[in-house]
Structures are given as structure tokens and as C-alpha cells.
Amino acid sequence: MSDARPADASEVIITDVVIVGAGPCGLFAVFELGLLDIRAHLVDILPKVGGQCAELYPEKPIYDIPGFPIVTGQALVDNLIEQIKPFSPTFHLGQMIETVESIGTTEAPRFRVTTDAGTVFDTKTVVIAAGGGSFQPKKPPIPGIEDYESGSVFYAVRKMEQFRDRSILIIGGGDSALDWTLNLQPIAKRVTLMHRRDDFRAAPHSVEQMRALVADGRMDMKLGQVTGLKGENGKLEAAICRGTDNESFEVACDTMLPFFGLTMKLGPIADWGLNLNENLIPVDTEKFETSTPGIFAIGDINSYPGKLKLILSGFHEAALCAQKVHRYVYPEKRLTFQYTTSSTSLQKKLGVA
């Protein structure tokens, strides 16, 4: 199912659509396109399928996917991969698209797409499902923090078991900080949450749960900022902090998780000639097409009035995007929308008829 091998420079892969990004939205786009007899190749800079859900938050619970009261990031990815198996997509992993050259017309788009590994596509359409581009964690301005990274300081939780029985200091006031505070508290030796003020940007229910744990003495909450770290040979022993009263204090810990958000970098996408607005790609809400006919953008990478950065919104965008892709791929065919529950031909594609 995966093809991460660089293509020979003389070989050109001819396809209907190239999907940029193999996260949840890109994977679901494969499903919607597959229902319309459109096969896809996916390119992702990561070495595995799943995007941020698999790379940064594989064990983080997600609560707003229809039909799943709770599902982890990795479980969602696994289900999406299972869902698209009937359509046999090809993955080109560990590669980044460097250039997208238009070789068609407005009415009949075609593009020559080249990756940094030398893979070349001749495609009728491009669907950008690259999240917000390339994300890097924002690092707190703490002197010498690099000495503790990967051993004591982590910017993501990939395996919760790694943090069992550890004394953890979590810094931040958003959803990530609160979510991991609540999920790691039961297995950690002790969890301390630090935020610069007693006002959180996270979901109110998460904040209530955190305050209840503090009230029961099962975790700690501190107001202030970390100004320095103590410990030798990359092993953290304590964080030096400054409180809201400007007094210094220390928090004993052997692990620190700063959640200061992510910095988005569009990378080569910024050079593809698309209209951009604050590093996002404006699209219409009928078909989620960009300023370039034949190039679409779904998920967190796009922008339009009323946009909600939710996975389920990206799923909706993928469904509507596929309808217009079909017009480019099969201009001579009339597309009649059918429910998967009532169409025998669609059920055969899914192997359930």
C-alpha cells in the first residue's frame, strides 16, 4: 500500500489526482474520490501515514468525530486506512513536493508535479490537504533548553507509557496542555501544570476536571513562568520559575512538556502561485478550489468565512471537492450523486454488495 521509493527522473507517473498530505483529510479524500472512480497518489513529507494525528498526537483522545464517542488520533488514522483499502491508493512517503507546473488550460487543467526525491507526476488535479503546512513546535525562551530535549524536555507525546512514574511539569494554558495534564495524571508520579495566569484557553470541561484534581490534591497547579532549568548531562532535576509576584521558586521534575503551540511553515507551497492570506489558502465553499483551476485545498490549510479548524469540517470539504475533481477528470460524464446505502455499484466498490 505504500511506495516511498524515489521514481527515476525519466519516469512520469500519470494520474488523475495528487493529494498533498496523508493526514485524516487527505485519507478521507481518497475515499470520496474513490467512490467516483478516481484513483489517487498521496505525497507526504512524513515517513508514515497519518499526519499530525499519527506523528504528534497518536494517543490523544478526539471527541468530535461522528459515530465515535472517543477515538485516539492513531485509531482514527487506522480506521481511515482500512476504509480506503478498496481504492488501493499509492503513498509516496518521506517526500516533499517542490514544484507544481501548469501544463494545461483553465478548462482542462494538467500539472507536472515534482518532489524533492525526483518523483514526477502528470496529473489532472492537485488536492492540498497538508494541514497548515509544515509544523514545528514553538520553543519557550529558556536558556539551555536544547541540552534537555529528547531526554527530559518533549514537545509532543507519542507514547504515554514513556511518561509513567515520572514527575512531569506541563507548561501552557491551551487544549494540548490541559488534555495531556488529564491523560498523564493517572500514570505519572506527579503532574504539575504551570500557566502564566489563572485563565485558560482550553475547553471549560477540561479546566473543571483539572481544578477538581488540584482540589483533591492529586496534582499541582502553579502560576508563573519557567526561567531556567537545573540538572546535569541532560537530566532535568528542577525548573526555576518566577511567579506572578516576581518571586522565584523551583518545581522539582524530571520531565517537562511545554505546549506553546506550533509554528506553521508553508514551505514550497508558498511558491506555487496560489493566492495566499496570512499563510492560508483562500477557497470557495462550493468546491474548495483555489485561485488556480484544478488545485484544491481542504483542511487546516484553507481559509474561508466561517472556517472551523476541525477534522470533521475537513471531511465535509473533501466530499465537495471530489465532486469538482470528477468534472475535470471525466468532463464527458454527468455525475449523479448517490447515497452509498442505496447504490449497488458503490457498495460493490466497497466490497459490501
Order of alpha helices (4+ residues) and beta strands (2+ residues): beta-alpha-beta-alpha-beta-beta-alpha-beta-beta-beta-beta-beta-beta-alpha-beta-alpha-beta-beta-beta-beta-beta-beta-beta-beta-alpha-alpha
